[in-house]
Amino acid sequence: MNIEVFLTEAEIAQEFVESIEARDLPEKFFYWFPRSVRAWLELAQNSVTSGLRQCWEGLDNGALKLAAGDDATVSVVSLGSGDGAKDRVIIKSLEGAGRTVKYFPVDASQTLLELACSAAEDAEIETMGIKADISSPMHLVLASDAAESPKIFVMAGNTLGGFDPLDQVRHLAECMHRGDRLIIDAENSYETVLARGDDAAVRRFAMAPLATAGVAEEDGELRFEHKRDERHAGLHLITRFFRADRDLTLALPGKHTLPRGERVLLNFRYACTPEAFRWLLAKHAGLKILEEVRSADGKSMIAVCSRD
Ligand SMILES: C[S@@+](CC[C@H](N)C(=O)[O-])C[C@H]1O[C@@H](n2cnc3c(N)ncnc32)[C@H](O)[C@@H]1O
């Protein structure tokens, strides 16, 4: 297995301790611990994520042809690849259309990256994993430069919604060259994302990093809240936080406590209306939308974009 490392385990471990002290856990930690990986894989098969899954499975050959252009060989660079299940559907379709694909899954989670690489290798896809922080513009450039053009960048599973979408989509667009494509999805219904707070698997996923540090949901309150991002109409943010109901000692190296009443911000998720998603890609990031695919339930969409 070939994995290039731009983000080390030691760096992630150090950042986790700093994030616990800051009471604000970024997205990457929700896929990093073994308990988180287990919770995520369970969720990835769960009915709450089925709309997005079906949307990718329904990506038709026309959309993929637009994405692949006419070149015989294409690099697929999946940013926040997870276990790569959605990427393999695309790659198999591209190969079925006669393309040779080189696959570059990019993720901060060593375990998920290994899953993506080994499943791709089993499917005889030429693969190089990249362990990097996709919220860092520098790492995005390094990951992008590892692959030869023309490239198809993939950002699937509402990965965009785990970051500030305005910053993230701009940094992503800056990595694209003439002939490259981006296939990216969004969830359109904030009500649906908010309602997931009632699902036991989603709550396990949200609590997993704290549970690794010995905190149970019963030790406090786990809440999901909705806010509007006033920077543009149609941008909705679902935040999650945990508030301790008693003084807690965290099972982490060093002496870390979470006093009664204190809150830890957990990862958030954006949802955006179709209009806001188009605005983000086209007006804000300067991309051209070549094709849109909407899910059957109308709650998610995929856009195929170019820079030229
Ligand atoms: C919502 S999941 C989507 C996974 C996959 N694309 C799918 O659709 O099933 C987000 C992925 O992004 C990765 N991730 C989160 N924050 C990251 C970061 N800062 N740098 C790199 N990867 C990150 C996670 O490990 C996870 O695999």
The ligand as an SDF file (V2000), in Angstrom:
LIG
                    3D

 27 29  0  0  0  0  0  0  0  0999 V2000
  -18.4460   13.1930    5.5510 C   0  0  0  0  0  0  0  0  0  0  0  0
  -17.0850   12.1200    5.3710 S   0  0  0  0  0  0  0  0  0  0  0  0
  -17.2320   11.7040    3.6600 C   0  0  0  0  0  0  0  0  0  0  0  0
  -16.4230   10.5070    3.2710 C   0  0  0  0  0  0  0  0  0  0  0  0
  -16.6090   10.0260    1.8250 C   0  0  0  0  0  0  0  0  0  0  0  0
  -16.2630   11.0480    0.8550 N   0  0  0  0  0  0  0  0  0  0  0  0
  -18.0310    9.5480    1.6010 C   0  0  0  0  0  0  0  0  0  0  0  0
  -18.7670   10.2100    0.8740 O   0  0  0  0  0  0  0  0  0  0  0  0
  -18.3900    8.5070    2.1640 O   0  0  0  0  0  0  0  0  0  0  0  0
  -15.7420   13.2960    5.4280 C   0  0  0  0  0  0  0  0  0  0  0  0
  -14.3480   12.7000    5.2190 C   0  0  0  0  0  0  0  0  0  0  0  0
  -13.4070   13.7690    5.2820 O   0  0  0  0  0  0  0  0  0  0  0  0
  -12.3190   13.4130    6.1120 C   0  0  0  0  0  0  0  0  0  0  0  0
  -11.8260   14.6390    6.7630 N   0  0  0  0  0  0  0  0  0  0  0  0
  -12.4580   15.4050    7.6770 C   0  0  0  0  0  0  0  0  0  0  0  0
  -11.7130   16.4700    7.9920 N   0  0  0  0  0  0  0  0  0  0  0  0
  -10.5700   16.3560    7.2710 C   0  0  0  0  0  0  0  0  0  0  0  0
   -9.4110   17.1580    7.1400 C   0  0  0  0  0  0  0  0  0  0  0  0
   -9.2730   18.3110    7.8190 N   0  0  0  0  0  0  0  0  0  0  0  0
   -8.4600   16.7460    6.2840 N   0  0  0  0  0  0  0  0  0  0  0  0
   -8.5780   15.5850    5.5770 C   0  0  0  0  0  0  0  0  0  0  0  0
   -9.6610   14.7920    5.6530 N   0  0  0  0  0  0  0  0  0  0  0  0
  -10.6430   15.1800    6.4750 C   0  0  0  0  0  0  0  0  0  0  0  0
  -12.8700   12.4330    7.1070 C   0  0  0  0  0  0  0  0  0  0  0  0
  -11.8600   11.6150    7.6450 O   0  0  0  0  0  0  0  0  0  0  0  0
  -13.9050   11.6930    6.2780 C   0  0  0  0  0  0  0  0  0  0  0  0
  -13.3520   10.5820    5.6580 O   0  0  0  0  0  0  0  0  0  0  0  0
  1  2  1  0
  2  3  1  0
  2 10  1  0
  3  4  1  0
  4  5  1  0
  5  6  1  0
  5  7  1  0
  7  8  2  0
  7  9  1  0
 10 11  1  0
 11 12  1  0
 11 26  1  0
 12 13  1  0
 13 14  1  0
 13 24  1  0
 14 15  1  0
 14 23  1  0
 15 16  2  0
 16 17  1  0
 17 18  1  0
 17 23  2  0
 18 19  1  0
 18 20  2  0
 20 21  1  0
 21 22  2  0
 22 23  1  0
 24 25  1  0
 24 26  1  0
 26 27  1  0
M  CHG  2   2   1   9  -1
M  END
$$$$
